Amino acid sequence: MNDKLKPAIIGGVVLGLLSVIPFVNFANACCCLWAIIGGMLATHLYIKNSPTPVTAGDGAMLGALAGVVGAVISIILGIPIDLIMGPVMRNMMVGLFERLDPRQADILRQQFEAAGPSIGSAIFGALITAVLLVVFSTIGGLLGVPIFEKRKGGPPPPPPINVGGEPGGYAT
C-alpha cells in the first residue's frame, strides 16, 4: 500500500490545487478535468515504478486515493477562497450578462443579493465538489491503466525450483 501512497498524494495535490485556484478551476466544469488528470497522474507515476503490470483495480484505488487527497485540499483551501473570491466571481457573471441581456443581469444580481455570501453554501459546495473529485479521479485512475500500462501478462513467472539441494539447482 505504501508504494501507492506517494503517487496518490502527488496526483491528489495536483488535482486539489488546480481545483481551487480561481479561474484555473473552471476546467473542472468540463467533466471534472482536473480530477481525471489527477487520477491519471497517480496511475502513471505508480506504473512507472511498478515491477509488475498494474491492474484496473490498482488504477481505481490510486485514483480514489488521489481523489480523497484532492478533496481534503479542496475543502480546506476551497471554502476560504470561495468566501473571498465569491463576490468577484458574481460581479464577473453579472458583467457578462449585462453585455448579453441587461434584464437577465438584473435578475441575476437580485438573486445573488438575496442569497448573500454564506459559509453554509460554501461548505455545501465544497462537499459536493469533494464527492465529485473522488468519483472522477477514480475514473481517471481507471483510464490511466490502459493508456500507460504497456506490459502484457499477469504476474512474473515463479523463480526456478532448486532440485537436488545444490546452489544453482540441478541434480546430477
C-alpha positions in Angstrom: 0.0 0.0 0.0 2.8 2.4 0.8 4.1 2.2 -2.8 0.7 3.5 -3.9 0.6 6.3 -1.4 3.2 8.6 -2.8 1.8 8.7 -6.4 -1.7 9.1 -4.9 -0.6 12.1 -2.8 1.2 13.7 -5.8 -1.9 13.2 -8.0 -4.2 14.4 -5.2 -2.2 17.6 -4.5 -2.2 18.4 -8.2 -5.9 17.9 -8.6 -6.7 19.6 -5.3 -4.7 22.8 -6.0 -5.8 23.1 -9.6 -9.4 22.7 -8.4 -9.3 25.6 -6.0 -7.2 28.2 -7.9 -9.6 30.8 -9.2 -10.2 30.8 -13.0 -8.0 27.7 -13.4 -10.7 25.7 -11.6 -13.1 26.4 -14.5 -11.5 23.3 -16.3 -13.4 21.2 -13.7 -16.6 22.4 -15.3 -15.5 20.2 -18.3 -16.2 16.8 -16.8 -14.1 17.4 -13.8 -11.0 17.6 -15.9 -8.5 18.2 -13.1 -9.9 15.3 -11.1 -9.5 12.9 -14.1 -6.0 14.2 -14.7 -5.0 13.8 -11.1 -6.2 10.2 -11.1 -4.4 9.5 -14.3 -1.2 11.2 -13.0 -1.3 9.0 -9.9 -1.7 5.9 -12.0 1.1 6.9 -14.4 3.5 7.6 -11.5 2.7 4.2 -10.0 3.1 2.3 -13.3 6.5 3.9 -13.9 7.8 2.3 -10.7 5.8 -0.9 -10.5 7.8 -4.1 -11.2 4.6 -5.9 -12.3 1.8 -5.0 -14.6 -0.9 -2.8 -13.0 -4.5 -3.9 -12.9 -7.6 -1.8 -13.3 -8.3 -2.3 -9.6 -5.0 -0.8 -8.8 -5.8 2.2 -11.1 -9.2 2.7 -9.4 -7.6 2.5 -5.9 -4.9 5.0 -6.9 -7.5 7.4 -8.5 -9.7 7.1 -5.4 -6.8 7.8 -3.0 -5.8 10.8 -5.2 -9.4 12.0 -5.1 -9.5 11.8 -1.3 -6.3 13.8 -1.0 -7.6 16.3 -3.6 -11.0 16.5 -1.8 -9.3 17.3 1.5 -7.2 20.1 -0.1 -10.3 21.4 -1.9 -12.3 21.6 1.3 -9.5 23.2 3.4 -8.5 25.7 0.8 -11.7 26.0 -1.3 -14.0 27.3 1.4 -11.9 30.3 2.3 -11.1 31.0 -1.4 -14.8 30.8 -2.2 -15.7 33.2 0.5 -13.1 35.7 -0.6 -13.5 35.3 -4.4 -17.2 34.7 -4.4 -18.2 38.4 -4.8 -15.6 38.9 -7.5 -16.9 35.9 -9.5 -20.5 37.1 -9.0 -19.7 40.5 -10.3 -17.9 39.0 -13.3 -21.0 36.9 -14.1 -23.3 39.9 -13.8 -21.0 41.9 -16.0 -21.1 39.2 -18.6 -24.8 39.0 -18.5 -25.1 42.8 -18.8 -23.4 42.6 -22.1 -25.7 39.8 -23.3 -29.0 40.6 -21.8 -29.3 43.5 -19.3 -32.7 42.2 -17.9 -31.2 38.8 -17.1 -28.3 40.6 -15.4 -30.7 42.5 -13.1 -32.4 39.2 -12.2 -29.1 37.5 -11.6 -27.9 40.4 -9.4 -31.1 40.2 -7.3 -30.7 36.5 -6.8 -27.0 37.0 -5.7 -28.0 39.7 -3.3 -30.9 37.6 -1.8 -28.6 34.7 -1.3 -25.7 36.7 0.0 -22.3 35.3 1.0 -22.9 32.3 3.2 -20.5 30.0 4.9 -23.2 27.3 4.7 -23.4 27.5 0.9 -19.6 27.5 0.7 -19.4 24.3 2.8 -22.2 22.6 0.9 -20.5 23.4 -2.4 -17.1 22.2 -1.1 -18.7 18.9 0.0 -20.4 18.3 -3.4 -17.1 19.2 -5.1 -15.2 16.8 -2.9 -17.5 13.9 -3.8 -17.2 14.7 -7.5 -13.4 14.9 -7.2 -13.3 11.4 -5.7 -15.6 9.9 -8.3 -13.9 11.5 -11.3 -10.4 10.9 -10.1 -11.3 7.2 -9.7 -12.4 7.3 -13.3 -9.1 8.9 -14.2 -7.2 6.2 -12.4 -9.2 3.6 -14.4 -8.4 5.4 -17.6 -4.8 5.6 -16.8 -4.2 1.9 -16.7 -4.9 1.1 -20.4 -3.3 4.3 -21.5 0.0 4.0 -19.6 0.4 0.3 -18.9 2.1 -1.3 -21.9 3.3 -4.5 -20.2 1.5 -7.7 -21.1 0.5 -10.7 -19.0 -0.1 -11.4 -15.4 2.4 -11.7 -12.5 6.0 -12.6 -13.2 7.0 -16.2 -13.5 7.9 -18.0 -10.3 11.6 -18.5 -9.5 13.2 -21.7 -10.7 12.9 -24.7 -8.4 16.1 -25.8 -6.7 16.3 -29.6 -7.4 18.9 -31.6 -5.5 19.7 -29.1 -2.8 22.8 -27.7 -4.6 23.1 -24.0 -5.1 22.4 -23.5 -8.8 19.8 -26.1 -8.7 20.5 -29.0 -10.9 20.7 -32.7 -9.8 23.5 -34.8 -11.1 
